[in-house]
């Protein structure tokens, strides 16, 4: 993932400087990006209310029920950095659209799941799609909107939707679970609702979102492996710690968090030495940017605590 923050000397574009057609295109671009991000964020919680109904319908035991939520978070969090690098290498719009299609297909599989393995596999696939779409969406804001008030406004809307997405997921999930369309159980709608939204966003993206020029960067395989496995171990360890059946003192929790710490420290060491780092550490040099990153991490963490 490369640093796409503009230099201070870049020209600042005011909204009134743009033609109405350009403003319209930018408006649609923001709608597409925000819909995709909202879909990704709310899917972390939208199935929570439906878990008892899913368990009863598919006969999933309590021990495996948590993986409906954890499986998504594990794939999403673990592959997020790699998704950002793929967007740099192959084009942000291309990876954004690919991620949306993968997410929509996975949602259809989840909504039509007939057994536990099919549902859990669909949740993992959803996480993969989200890990591709989310970093590409954020990068597309910097390449689509000119520096100044327009870009700042786009980031504000994006951040606001990211913050409230989890809460919307709980409300929407509860409402959909209570619905029944003929013989279709309500919990299936919590997955199927993503299908038309994701496909429509993928269809409109080429019209309103510009493609970025693919960058000639190395994939940074050591960084990708250590970062991906480290994040996956961290997500797994925290999910175990938050489960009353395990807690912070459980062996699997402790081992997972220790492995995560070792891998993530190794990731930082690798990123400091490679020529094309997966995560340029220089992006944390800006105090304002570091504070923004911290707030983006703390807000969802507090909501899920």
C-alpha positions, 0 to 999 in steps of 0.5 A: 500500500503506497502513501497517496497523500498529496504534497502541500504544494498541490493546487487546492480545488474549491467545489465552485471551480468545477463544472456541474458535470464534474461535480455530478460525477464526483458525487456518484463516485462518493456514493459508490465508494461509501456504499461499498465501505458501508457494506463491508463494515456493517457485515461485521455485525449484521449477522449477530442478531441472526445467530440463534436462528442460523444455529437452529436452521443449520444445526450449528453447535455453540462452539462453532457459531462464533466463527460466523463472525470471527471467520469474516473478521479473520479473513478481512483483517488478515488480508487487508494490507495485502489487498492494498498492495494488490490495488497498487500493483494492478489498479485500484479500480480493478481490485475494488470491482473485483473485491465487490464481485467476490463479496457479492458472490460470497454473500449469495453463497451465504444466503443460500447455505445449506450447511455449516461448512458452506456458510463458514466458507462464504464468510471467509470469502466475504472477508477476502472480498472486503480486504480487496475492496476496502483499501482500494476504496480509501485509495480511490478517494485520493485519486478521484477527488482533487485536493482541498475541500472536496477531498476533505469532505469525501474523507469525512463522509467515508469516515462517518459511515465507517464509524456508524456501519457496525451500529447500522449492521445490528439494526438492519440485521435485527429487522431483516431477521424478523422478515420472511419472504415465503419459505425464505428464512429472515436470516438469509436476507442478512447475506442476500441483501449484499448481492444487488448492492455489491453488483450495482456498485461494481457495475457503476464503478467503471463509469464514475471511478478513474483507474489508477496507473498500476505501479511497478512495485515488488510484492514484498512477500516477506512483509505480506506473509508476516503482516498477514499471519500476524494480523490473523493471529491477532484477530484470532487471539482477541476473538478468543479473549473476548469469548467467555469460554476461553478468556485472556488466560486460555493457552490458545489466546496467549499463544495467538497473541504472542505469535502475533506480537512476534510476527508484527515486530518482524513485519516492522523490521522487514518494512524498514529494510525492503525497497518496496514496503507493503506499509511505508512506515513514513506515513506515520511521520505526520502527527495529524495522520497518525492521530487519524489512524489511531481514531479509526482504530479506537472507534470500531474497537470501542464499538466491538468491546 
